[in-house]
Amino acid sequence: MPSGPKSSVQKVSKHRERLRAQGLRPVQIWVPDMRTDAFKAEAKRQSMAVSRSAVAEEDQAFIEAVSDWSDA
């Protein structure tokens, strides 16, 4: 007897079973929300502190030396 369409829960469950069979496991991580005003303010504060550093030019030279812009 044919069954109806699978629910989203059933599809996700089967997908996770396949991934586990491949030796994978789910991991959940939480990261800062870059859309918040608090994050933006802190990012600006930190970037300003770095740019005013006595070694700002050395730091920037290092970043440029280790950066790969070939795909840009």
N, C-alpha and C positions, 0 to 999 in steps of 0.2 A: 504494500500500500504506500503510495507516494506521500511524503510529508510536505508541509508548506515551506515557505522560504525561511531560511535560518535568521534568527535574531542577531543583532549586533553582538550581544553577549556570547552567543554560540560561536560566531565567527572569530571573535577575539580569543576565546578559549582555545579553539582549534589552532589558531595562529601561534599562540603561546606554547601549546603542546609541541608544535613543529620546531619552534625555536629551542625549547628545552631538549628535545631529541637530538638537536645539533650540539648540545653541550653548553648552551647559553643560559643565562639567568637574568631576570629583570633587575634593574637598579634604578632607584629614584634619587635624583639630586635636586637640591634647591639652590637657585642662584639669585643674586640681587636683581630686582626689577629695574631695568635701565630706563623705564618710562617714567619713573617717579621723579618729582621735583627734588626730593631729598638726595636721590642718587646723582642727579645732574649737578646739584650744588656741590656735593662731595667730590665728584670727578673734576669739576672746575677748580675747587680749592686745591686738590692734589696736583693738578697740572700746572697751576700757577706757582705752587711751591717748588715744583721741579724746575720750572723755567727760570725761577729766581735764584736757583742754587749756584753756588760758586763753581761747581763743576758741570753746569748745564751744557756747555759746548762739548766737553768730553763725553758726557752721557749721550748726547745726540749723535756724535761721531760714532760711538759704539753701536747705537741702534741702527744707523745707516750701514755700518760695516757688516752687521749680521742679518740685515734684511734682504730678502730676495724679491725684487720687484719685476722679475722677468715675465710674469703672467699678467702684469697690470696693463 
